[in-house]
Amino acid sequence: MKRGRTATLVLAAVIGAGIVGWIAGSSIESPADAAARALPPPPSLILARVESRRLSTTIVTRGTARFGSPQLLSLAASIFKDGPGIVTGLPAAGTEIKEGEILLTVSGRPVFLLGGAQPSYRDLGPGIVGEDVRQLEAALSRLGFEPGPIDGRFDAATAAAVARLYRGGGFEPVLATEDDLKAIRPLAAALVAGSRAEAGVQLPADEVIFAGNPPVRVAEVTVAVGDERANPLMTVTDAVVAIDGALPLDEARLVTAGMPVQIDEPDLGIAETGVVSRVAEAPGTDGVDGFHVYFEVVVDGAPAAIVGASVRLTAPIETTRGEVLAVPVSALSLAADGSTRVEKVVGESVVVVVVDPGLSAAGFVEVTPRDGTLQAGDMIVIGFEPGSTPAAPVETPLR
């Protein structure tokens, strides 16, 4: 019994020592194991897709919008009227007046707005010849009043078209007999060919205003209803919006008239397209400093809310012809032989594709595969991201 108890105690001691040794061994870490555990996990690939897209290099600046081309409008005198007359009707500031519409009334008679560069300076009627008649005929033709040939001769067809203009506005035209004309005809009319009006429908000089580029927008009215007519009557601008901008000297040479421009200001909900109408020939003009060159952008049909706003102007300088294969710039690497390459993921492998780079814009670069294949949708390597090894490659969204 004594020997059996002794054997049991010895066995228990051996087992206890083994357990203590196992515990100690499992809790002790060798330097090699500690170093291995401290190493970072293998990096994971950052991938992106090859895209088919149009690339453009751009110039971005800012400008302030305004209505363009201010014009002062005045009325000429007419031999058919005694005195300047009283203003009896006026448009409000901000009103848009189209060609052929009545701009105002004086002593109850209409004043029509027509398009033309030459101001009205004399009464027109049958027998009158000149560039002002040609201008009148062109305006009547645009309005669909059929004045006959645009030949600068006020004939029966012109007279009929003038009558249609008046009646379309709710007025009767001025009719003059030969006796009427004899009493008021200037003596000088007999001295210059084409200056002597004959009987029939007349267009008094003070019942028409020619303005460039109608429609126009009334900016400021300088007379009031009830006033004696006085010049100027009002200031008008083009209905087209113009934007004043400035370019640094090194960028100004890249911008030319006719170039399209994207106009936007997200906070104001503005997104329009305009065209460069003018680039100054030298720096320091049109209110900009000597280190910048002024340029103007016109916007047809822009909302009035854009006027006075500061907007972003983006002009494309160079553009690819249609869509091309494009990858992020970070996807390109330079080989020892000087070639450019990208790394394409194929299954579980990464293969090298040699490419020729093209236009670079907005973080992307055009690529043409030279050795190997590459197409839109292929996954390419653009970098490595430290972290635990993912179960599958990580695709990084480009947008």
C-alpha positions as a printed NumPy array, in Angstrom:
array([[   0.   ,    0.   ,    0.   ],
       [   2.797,    2.318,    0.883],
       [   4.664,    1.555,   -2.339],
       [   1.475,    2.13 ,   -4.43 ],
       [   0.814,    5.515,   -2.828],
       [   4.386,    6.532,   -3.544],
       [   4.077,    5.554,   -7.224],
       [   0.867,    7.58 ,   -7.553],
       [   2.505,   10.648,   -6.102],
       [   5.456,   10.33 ,   -8.478],
       [   3.136,    9.986,  -11.477],
       [   1.143,   13.053,  -10.436],
       [   4.352,   15.037,  -10.051],
       [   5.492,   14.03 ,  -13.535],
       [   2.154,   14.982,  -15.083],
       [   2.137,   18.315,  -13.223],
       [   5.642,   19.116,  -14.387],
       [   4.643,   18.336,  -17.966],
       [   1.638,   20.64 ,  -17.761],
       [   3.734,   23.446,  -16.32 ],
       [   6.324,   22.963,  -19.058],
       [   3.639,   23.022,  -21.781],
       [   2.158,   26.216,  -20.394],
       [   5.537,   27.873,  -20.155],
       [   6.506,   26.761,  -23.631],
       [   3.301,   28.031,  -25.176],
       [   3.693,   31.439,  -23.549],
       [   7.316,   31.961,  -24.553],
       [   7.831,   33.481,  -28.087],
       [  11.111,   33.253,  -29.916],
       [  12.648,   36.44 ,  -31.444],
       [  12.052,   35.044,  -34.942],
       [   8.376,   34.439,  -34.199],
       [   8.003,   37.931,  -32.72 ],
       [   9.611,   39.545,  -35.773],
       [   7.402,   37.577,  -38.145],
       [   4.307,   38.557,  -36.214],
       [   5.3  ,   42.258,  -36.378],
       [   5.579,   42.289,  -40.188],
       [   2.75 ,   44.104,  -42.043],
       [   0.374,   41.933,  -44.02 ],
       [   0.965,   41.652,  -47.767],
       [  -0.321,   44.712,  -49.669],
       [  -3.511,   44.436,  -51.708],
       [  -3.844,   45.718,  -55.268],
       [  -5.799,   48.874,  -56.023],
       [  -7.527,   48.399,  -59.34 ],
       [  -9.405,   50.539,  -61.831],
       [ -11.159,   49.885,  -65.111],
       [  -9.933,   50.951,  -68.514],
       [ -12.474,   53.458,  -69.836],
       [ -13.657,   54.561,  -73.246],
       [ -14.076,   58.309,  -73.001],
       [ -13.439,   61.656,  -74.681],
       [ -10.564,   63.652,  -73.182],
       [ -10.148,   67.422,  -73.237],
       [  -7.543,   69.736,  -71.807],
       [  -9.189,   72.893,  -70.559],
       [  -8.619,   76.43 ,  -69.334],
       [ -10.746,   77.365,  -66.337],
       [ -11.335,   80.945,  -65.194],
       [ -14.187,   83.104,  -63.923],
       [ -16.244,   85.922,  -65.401],
       [ -19.133,   88.245,  -64.624],
       [ -22.292,   88.178,  -66.74 ],
       [ -24.075,   91.229,  -68.132],
       [ -26.422,   92.117,  -70.955],
       [ -24.356,   93.137,  -73.977],
       [ -23.865,   96.086,  -76.337],
       [ -25.58 ,   99.107,  -74.714],
       [ -27.206,  101.489,  -77.216],
       [ -28.758,  104.937,  -76.727],
       [ -31.975,  105.316,  -78.691],
       [ -33.122,  108.65 ,  -80.071],
       [ -35.793,  109.865,  -82.497],
       [ -35.214,  111.978,  -85.572],
       [ -37.535,  114.844,  -86.526],
       [ -40.233,  114.437,  -89.162],
       [ -41.623,  117.06 ,  -91.565],
       [ -45.054,  115.593,  -90.948],
       [ -45.057,  116.672,  -87.279],
       [ -45.219,  120.07 ,  -85.599],
       [ -42.782,  119.964,  -82.676],
       [ -41.307,  116.969,  -80.843],
       [ -44.597,  115.673,  -79.423],
       [ -45.549,  114.289,  -75.994],
       [ -44.521,  110.848,  -74.753],
       [ -47.717,  108.825,  -74.315],
       [ -46.426,  105.284,  -73.788],
       [ -43.174,  103.71 ,  -72.568],
       [ -41.833,  100.212,  -71.824],
       [ -40.645,   99.342,  -68.325],
       [ -36.979,   98.714,  -67.641],
       [ -36.179,   95.056,  -68.275],
       [ -38.759,   94.69 ,  -71.057],
       [ -37.604,   92.783,  -74.131],
       [ -38.678,   94.354,  -77.425],
       [ -38.601,   92.267,  -80.6  ],
       [ -38.144,   93.504,  -84.129],
       [ -41.397,   94.87 ,  -85.535],
       [ -42.861,   95.622,  -82.098],
       [ -43.822,   99.102,  -80.864],
       [ -41.102,  100.513,  -78.647],
       [ -43.056,  103.551,  -77.394],
       [ -45.735,  106.012,  -78.484],
       [ -45.39 ,  109.758,  -78.972],
       [ -48.544,  111.891,  -79.231],
       [ -50.486,  108.692,  -79.715],
       [ -48.434,  107.537,  -82.7  ],
       [ -46.297,  104.369,  -82.69 ],
       [ -42.526,  104.118,  -82.825],
       [ -41.53 ,  100.769,  -84.324],
       [ -38.282,   98.956,  -83.558],
       [ -36.524,   97.573,  -86.631],
       [ -33.097,   96.054,  -87.023],
       [ -30.407,   98.041,  -88.785],
       [ -27.105,   99.832,  -88.347],
       [ -28.089,  103.146,  -89.952],
       [ -30.245,  105.454,  -87.831],
       [ -33.471,  106.891,  -89.198],
       [ -32.738,  110.442,  -90.387],
       [ -35.412,  111.315,  -92.972],
       [ -39.01 ,  110.532,  -93.852],
       [ -39.371,  107.693,  -96.328],
       [ -42.046,  107.353,  -98.968],
       [ -42.663,  106.359, -102.606],
       [ -39.84 ,  107.532, -104.856],
       [ -37.184,  107.693, -102.129],
       [ -33.97 ,  105.776, -102.949],
       [ -31.027,  104.914, -100.683],
       [ -29.365,  102.558,  -98.252],
       [ -31.87 ,  103.5  ,  -95.559],
       [ -34.641,  102.216,  -97.843],
       [ -32.696,   99.018,  -98.438],
       [ -32.355,   98.61 ,  -94.664],
       [ -36.114,   99.14 ,  -94.25 ],
       [ -36.896,   96.572,  -96.97 ],
       [ -34.606,   94.009,  -95.355],
       [ -36.347,   94.454,  -91.99 ],
       [ -39.817,   94.215,  -93.565],
       [ -38.742,   91.066,  -95.386],
       [ -37.496,   89.451,  -92.14 ],
       [ -40.89 ,   90.199,  -90.596],
       [ -42.704,   88.527,  -93.489],
       [ -44.35 ,   91.697,  -94.884],
       [ -43.15 ,   91.05 ,  -98.477],
       [ -41.689,   94.42 ,  -99.55 ],
       [ -40.631,   93.129, -102.968],
       [ -37.005,   93.22 , -104.15 ],
       [ -34.556,   94.54 , -101.573],
       [ -33.166,   97.121, -103.971],
       [ -33.164,  100.36 , -101.988],
       [ -36.181,  101.784, -103.858],
       [ -39.359,  102.715, -101.991],
       [ -41.935,  101.461, -104.485],
       [ -45.541,  100.266, -104.323],
       [ -44.537,   96.899, -102.803],
       [ -42.527,   98.676, -100.104],
       [ -45.482,  100.975,  -99.369],
       [ -47.805,   97.977,  -99.04 ],
       [ -45.376,   96.269,  -96.65 ],
       [ -45.145,   99.434,  -94.494],
       [ -48.952,   99.559,  -94.344],
       [ -49.007,   95.93 ,  -93.152],
       [ -46.455,   96.791,  -90.448],
       [ -48.691,   99.582,  -89.101],
       [ -51.909,   97.626,  -89.239],
       [ -50.225,   94.643,  -87.561],
       [ -49.475,   96.969,  -84.637],
       [ -53.032,   98.304,  -84.504],
       [ -52.391,  101.653,  -86.253],
       [ -53.108,  103.176,  -89.638],
       [ -50.127,  104.317,  -91.703],
       [ -49.503,  107.951,  -92.632],
       [ -50.996,  108.752,  -96.043],
       [ -49.941,  111.903,  -97.894],
       [ -51.324,  113.457, -101.07 ],
       [ -49.244,  115.443, -103.501],
       [ -50.775,  118.654, -102.138],
       [ -49.776,  117.608,  -98.609],
       [ -46.232,  116.995,  -99.734],
       [ -45.941,  120.258, -101.662],
       [ -46.759,  122.196,  -98.513],
       [ -44.07 ,  120.514,  -96.39 ],
       [ -41.495,  119.119,  -98.812],
       [ -37.988,  120.524,  -98.133],
       [ -36.476,  122.561, -100.926],
       [ -33.369,  120.379, -100.859],
       [ -35.457,  117.345, -101.859],
       [ -35.561,  118.606, -105.436],
       [ -31.761,  118.924, -105.594],
       [ -30.765,  115.317, -104.767],
       [ -31.943,  112.381, -106.879],
       [ -33.989,  109.869, -104.895],
       [ -34.832,  112.347, -102.133],
       [ -38.247,  113.533, -103.337],
       [ -41.153,  111.598, -101.844],
       [ -44.341,  111.086, -103.818],
       [ -47.944,  110.642, -102.688],
       [ -48.951,  107.48 , -100.858],
       [ -47.973,  105.58 ,  -97.693],
       [ -45.197,  107.343,  -95.772],
       [ -42.861,  106.263,  -92.981],
       [ -42.117,  109.348,  -90.841],
       [ -38.592,  109.486,  -89.442],
       [ -39.938,  109.758,  -85.885],
       [ -42.062,  106.608,  -86.121],
       [ -39.21 ,  104.148,  -86.488],
       [ -35.965,  103.428,  -84.632],
       [ -33.318,  101.184,  -86.147],
       [ -31.203,   99.297,  -83.607],
       [ -28.517,   96.67 ,  -83.971],
       [ -29.262,   93.046,  -83.13 ],
       [ -32.899,   93.05 ,  -81.994],
       [ -34.5  ,   91.876,  -79.828],
       [ -33.286,   94.443,  -77.33 ],
       [ -33.743,   94.716,  -73.595],
       [ -34.667,   98.073,  -72.07 ],
       [ -31.948,   98.925,  -69.546],
       [ -32.9  ,  102.483,  -68.587],
       [ -35.666,  104.906,  -69.627],
       [ -34.65 ,  108.581,  -69.496],
       [ -38.053,  110.182,  -70.234],
       [ -41.439,  109.772,  -68.577],
       [ -44.976,  109.566,  -69.87 ],
       [ -46.26 ,  113.121,  -70.231],
       [ -42.825,  114.584,  -70.942],
       [ -42.076,  116.399,  -74.14 ],
       [ -40.073,  114.013,  -76.246],
       [ -36.347,  114.497,  -75.708],
       [ -33.254,  112.619,  -76.807],
       [ -31.956,  110.19 ,  -75.771],
       [ -35.141,  108.33 ,  -74.949],
       [ -33.671,  105.232,  -73.358],
       [ -30.728,  102.86 ,  -73.162],
       [ -31.159,   99.338,  -74.464],
       [ -28.869,   96.33 ,  -74.591],
       [ -28.779,   93.147,  -76.58 ],
       [ -30.997,   90.451,  -75.161],
       [ -27.952,   88.205,  -75.486],
       [ -25.936,   87.836,  -72.281],
       [ -22.227,   88.676,  -72.412],
       [ -19.645,   87.542,  -69.857],
       [ -16.483,   89.507,  -69.154],
       [ -13.452,   87.397,  -68.29 ],
       [  -9.668,   87.66 ,  -68.063],
       [  -6.89 ,   85.222,  -68.919],
       [  -3.249,   85.038,  -67.791],
       [  -0.813,   85.973,  -70.554],
       [   0.357,   82.4  ,  -71.146],
       [  -3.213,   81.101,  -71.564],
       [  -4.622,   83.978,  -73.625],
       [  -2.819,   82.843,  -76.784],
       [  -4.682,   79.512,  -76.606],
       [  -8.173,   81.067,  -76.655],
       [  -9.689,   82.31 ,  -79.922],
       [ -12.989,   83.786,  -81.076],
       [ -15.561,   81.129,  -81.886],
       [ -14.314,   78.69 ,  -79.236],
       [ -17.113,   77.013,  -77.209],
       [ -17.18 ,   77.663,  -73.466],
       [ -18.999,   75.834,  -70.688],
       [ -20.555,   78.229,  -68.157],
       [ -21.633,   76.969,  -64.776],
       [ -22.194,   77.925,  -61.179],
       [ -23.756,   75.02 ,  -59.228],
       [ -24.839,   77.147,  -56.26 ],
       [ -27.   ,   79.268,  -58.586],
       [ -28.193,   76.381,  -60.744],
       [ -26.484,   77.861,  -63.82 ],
       [ -25.338,   75.515,  -66.595],
       [ -25.06 ,   77.133,  -70.024],
       [ -22.95 ,   76.989,  -73.173],
       [ -21.438,   80.101,  -74.738],
       [ -19.004,   81.149,  -77.447],
       [ -15.923,   83.355,  -77.225],
       [ -16.872,   86.485,  -79.159],
       [ -13.735,   88.544,  -78.656],
       [ -10.214,   88.28 ,  -77.247],
       [  -8.381,   91.567,  -76.681],
       [  -5.25 ,   92.07 ,  -78.775],
       [  -3.169,   93.27 ,  -75.819],
       [  -3.15 ,   92.916,  -72.035],
       [  -4.473,   95.631,  -69.758],
       [  -7.571,   96.621,  -71.793],
       [ -11.285,   96.614,  -70.922],
       [ -10.662,   97.074,  -67.211],
       [  -8.224,   94.194,  -66.607],
       [  -4.66 ,   94.586,  -65.308],
       [  -1.485,   94.421,  -67.381],
       [  -0.879,   90.767,  -66.522],
       [  -4.171,   89.575,  -68.014],
       [  -5.952,   89.684,  -71.374],
       [  -9.675,   90.5  ,  -71.561],
       [ -12.061,   88.168,  -73.385],
       [ -15.826,   88.125,  -73.889],
       [ -18.2  ,   85.177,  -74.044],
       [ -21.753,   85.497,  -75.405],
       [ -24.62 ,   83.27 ,  -74.274],
       [ -27.791,   83.07 ,  -76.323],
       [ -30.992,   82.372,  -74.404],
       [ -29.443,   82.535,  -70.933],
       [ -31.72 ,   83.155,  -67.936],
       [ -31.835,   86.726,  -66.613],
       [ -30.649,   85.423,  -63.221],
       [ -27.181,   84.966,  -64.665],
       [ -26.705,   88.731,  -65.107],
       [ -24.436,   90.108,  -62.383],
       [ -23.355,   86.628,  -61.282],
       [ -19.765,   85.429,  -61.11 ],
       [ -19.599,   82.188,  -63.081],
       [ -16.992,   79.573,  -63.933],
       [ -15.816,   79.471,  -67.552],
       [ -14.286,   76.288,  -68.963],
       [ -12.788,   76.361,  -72.457],
       [ -11.528,   73.13 ,  -74.101],
       [  -8.087,   73.69 ,  -75.603],
       [  -7.321,   70.238,  -77.01 ],
       [  -9.756,   67.366,  -77.451],
       [  -9.458,   63.77 ,  -78.647],
       [ -11.335,   62.862,  -81.796],
       [ -14.157,   60.923,  -80.265],
       [ -13.831,   58.387,  -77.467],
       [ -10.459,   56.76 ,  -76.768],
       [  -9.097,   54.187,  -74.309],
       [  -8.179,   56.07 ,  -71.142],
       [  -6.619,   55.05 ,  -67.841],
       [  -5.754,   56.978,  -64.668],
       [  -2.317,   58.568,  -64.904],
       [  -1.213,   56.505,  -61.888],
       [  -1.663,   53.309,  -63.941],
       [   1.325,   54.156,  -66.165],
       [   4.856,   53.095,  -65.312],
       [   8.133,   53.498,  -67.167],
       [  10.211,   50.405,  -67.973],
       [  14.013,   50.268,  -68.047],
       [  13.977,   50.362,  -71.848],
       [  11.984,   53.621,  -71.805],
       [   8.66 ,   52.078,  -72.832],
       [   5.413,   52.919,  -71.056],
       [   3.288,   50.137,  -69.668],
       [   0.234,   49.243,  -67.652],
       [  -0.408,   46.118,  -65.591],
       [  -3.583,   44.254,  -66.51 ],
       [  -5.263,   41.725,  -64.246],
       [  -6.003,   38.456,  -66.039],
       [  -7.602,   35.898,  -63.747],
       [  -5.241,   35.461,  -60.782],
       [  -2.281,   36.952,  -62.664],
       [  -1.025,   40.394,  -63.608],
       [   0.373,   40.862,  -67.134],
       [   2.263,   43.805,  -68.569],
       [   0.827,   45.646,  -71.599],
       [   3.124,   48.117,  -73.381],
       [   1.209,   51.234,  -74.472],
       [   1.758,   54.517,  -76.28 ],
       [   0.399,   57.412,  -74.157],
       [  -1.525,   60.26 ,  -75.775],
       [  -3.476,   63.278,  -74.532],
       [  -3.583,   63.689,  -70.761],
       [  -6.472,   65.516,  -69.08 ],
       [  -8.379,   65.537,  -65.794],
       [  -6.246,   62.797,  -64.242],
       [  -6.602,   60.437,  -67.217],
       [  -4.353,   59.674,  -70.156],
       [  -5.138,   58.269,  -73.581],
       [  -3.408,   54.919,  -74.233],
       [  -2.923,   52.823,  -77.359],
       [  -1.754,   49.224,  -76.739],
       [   1.468,   48.432,  -78.59 ],
       [   2.296,   45.018,  -77.132],
       [  -0.65 ,   43.013,  -75.853],
       [  -4.354,   43.72 ,  -75.779],
       [  -6.305,   46.294,  -73.826],
       [  -9.962,   47.208,  -74.022],
       [ -12.593,   49.137,  -72.102],
       [ -13.602,   47.282,  -68.954],
       [ -10.242,   45.594,  -68.353],
       [  -8.967,   45.843,  -64.761],
       [  -5.569,   47.477,  -64.344],
       [  -3.325,   48.119,  -61.353],
       [  -3.112,   51.736,  -60.197],
       [  -1.423,   51.171,  -56.827],
       [  -1.094,   49.114,  -53.67 ],
       [  -2.904,   49.504,  -50.389],
       [  -1.405,   48.128,  -47.138],
       [  -3.776,   45.909,  -45.226],
       [  -4.866,   42.346,  -44.834],
       [  -4.892,   40.325,  -48.035],
       [  -8.408,   40.524,  -49.472],
       [ -10.247,   37.501,  -50.689],
       [ -10.591,   39.127,  -54.098],
       [  -8.953,   42.182,  -55.779],
       [ -10.307,   45.52 ,  -54.639],
       [ -11.799,   47.668,  -57.433],
       [ -11.463,   51.387,  -56.769],
       [ -14.25 ,   53.523,  -58.292],
       [ -12.934,   56.261,  -60.603],
       [ -15.823,   58.672,  -60.096]])
